[in-house]
Structure formats: C-alpha cells, structure tokens
C-alpha cells in the first residue's frame, strides 16, 4: 500500500476519533445535565401496604416491590402512579419519587459521576467506531490501488508476450 494512504489514514483516524469522542462525550454529559435539570424530587405517600416477601414481585429486584403512590406536583395538582419501593411498608408511608416536567413519575436522574462515566464510555465507543470506519476505508483504498497494479502488471506481461513470441 502506498505510504501516503497510510499517513492520510492515520491523520484522518486520529483527528476524527478525537472529534467523535468529544462530540459523543458532550452529548452524553448534556443529556445527563438535562435530566438533572428537568426532574424534581417530590414527597409521595404509599396508597397500599406492600408485601413483606419480595417473592411475589421478582422483577422488581431484591427487597423492592412495585406499589401505588400518590403525590402533588409543584402546581398543587394531585397525581398517582406506580413505582418501586422497599418491601414491607405500610399505606401512608412517606417516600421520595422523581417527577418530570408534567408531574409524571420518572426514574432518578443520573448524577454527575454517572454522567461522566457515560460520557467516557460514549467517547470511547464513538472513537473506536470512527477508527473502524477509517481502517475499512483504508483497506478499500488499498484494494483499489492493488487492482490498478494488477491491471498494469497484466498489460506489461501482454506486451512482453507479444514482443517475445512475435504475436500481434
């Protein structure tokens, strides 16, 4: 393969991987900041007793069960929904839940540390993806160069055969 293609591939790969990494990291970090900015922690009340045994709700996770809750949003409007809570709680127990802009239940937003880890993972994946694209492109350019060389080699051998065999 020509040296210039390898040099160009390295240049495109390094610069592109850096750009992709930075853009991906910024996107993930901004998404985390957006979550933290729009979600609010509110106090809710459990509307039914929860079972002490979590075997009835294995999908919820160890020590957690799905239960109905009621809360009031920042505008004083009442809401109700279902969320995961600790097992064995009694109706009326106070809990903290996270709500979105319209007062609907949302998962806890990612904290700053989780956002940084996600940004690092996103940057790494984006950079590696870009590098794979560059390696694939470099390979295709190499195949194209080799194909041209093979055609030139075939023409040279045809000329050699004509010159030495005396065939037109």
N, C-alpha and C positions, 0 to 999 in steps of 0.2 A: 504494500500500500504506500502511496505517496506520503512523504513526510509532512507536506503541507496540510493534508487532510487530517492527520493525527493531531497536529498542532492546532488546527482550527477546531477540531472536535473537543480538545482539552479546553480551549478558550471558551467555546460555547457552553460546554458542560459545567465548568466552574462558575462562570458568571450566571448562567441560567439557574443552576442549583441554588446559588445564593439568593437570587431574586425570588425564585419559587418558595424557598424556605422562609424568607422574610414575609412575603405576602401571606403564606399559609399561617404563620405564627400570628401575624396581625389579625387575620380573620378569626382565628380561634379565640385569641385574647379579647377581641371586641365583642364576640358573641357571649363570652363569659361576663364581661362588664355590662352588656345589655341585659342579661338575665338578672344580675345583681341589682341593676337599676330599676327594673320594672316589677320585680316580685317583692311582695311585702309579707312580713311575718305578722300574723294576727292570732288572737286568742280564740280558741274554739271550745265547744262543750260536746262531750260524748253524749249521744242521744239514746244509747242502749248499752247494757252490760256486755263486756267482751268475755269470751270463754277463757278459763284458766289454762286449758290444754290447747296448744297450737297444732295438734294433730289434725284438727278439723279444717285448718287452713294452711296446708303445707306450701302453697305457692307464695305465701306472704314472707316467708323467711323465718329464721329461728327467733322465737319469742315475740313475733309480731303477728297481728291478725288484721283483717280488713273490717272496719267498723264505720257506722254512720256518725257524722258530726254536723254541728250547726255553728255558724259564725256570722258576724255582722261586718260588712266592709267599711271602708273609710267614710262612705257617704251615708251610713246608717241603714243600708239595705240588708235584710237578712238573706242568708244563703245556707244551703245544706249540700252535703256530698258524702263521699266515702273515701276514707284514707287508711293507711296502715298505722296501727297504734300498738302499744305494748299489750300483751295478753293480761287478763285478769283485772282490767279496770272496770269501775262501776259507772253507770249512767250519771251524767252531770260532771264527770271529771274534766278538769281544765287541761287543754293541750295547746301546743303551738302548731299552726299549719302555715303554709306558704300559699299566697294567692297571687294571681296575675292581675293585669290592668282592669279587667272586667269583674274582678272578685271571684273568679273561678279557682278551684284548687290547682296548684302546680307543685311539682317536685321542688325540693330545696335547690336553690341556685348553686352553681359551682362556686367554691371560694377562690380566692386569688391564687393560692398554691395549686389547686386542681386545674385552674385555668392555665397556669404556667406550664404544668406538665403536659396538658393537652396541646398547648402551643408548640412545645418541643417535639412531641410526637407528630403533630401535623407538619411541622417544618421538615422533620426527618423523612417522613413518607413522601412529601412533595418533592424534596430534593432528590431522593432515590428514584422516584418516578421520572423526573426530568433526566437524570443520568441514564436511565434505561432507554428513554427515547433517543438520547444523543448516541448511545452505543449502537442502537438499532439503525439509526440514520447513517452512522459511520460505516457500519457493516454493509449497508446498501450501496453507499458511495464506493466502497472497496470492490464490491461485486461488479459495479458498473465499470470501474477502471479496469478490472481484470478481464471483463468481457471485451472491452476495446483492445486490450493487449492480445487476447486470443485471436481476435479477427485480424489484427496486424500480423501476427505470427503465421496464421493460415495464408494470408496474402503473400508473405515473404517466402513460404515454402512452395506455393504455387509458382511463383517467379523462378525460384531455384530449380524446380522440376522442369519447367519449360526451357530454362537455359541449359540444363544438363542433359535432357532427353531429346531436345530438339522438337518438341511438340508445340504447336501454336497455342 
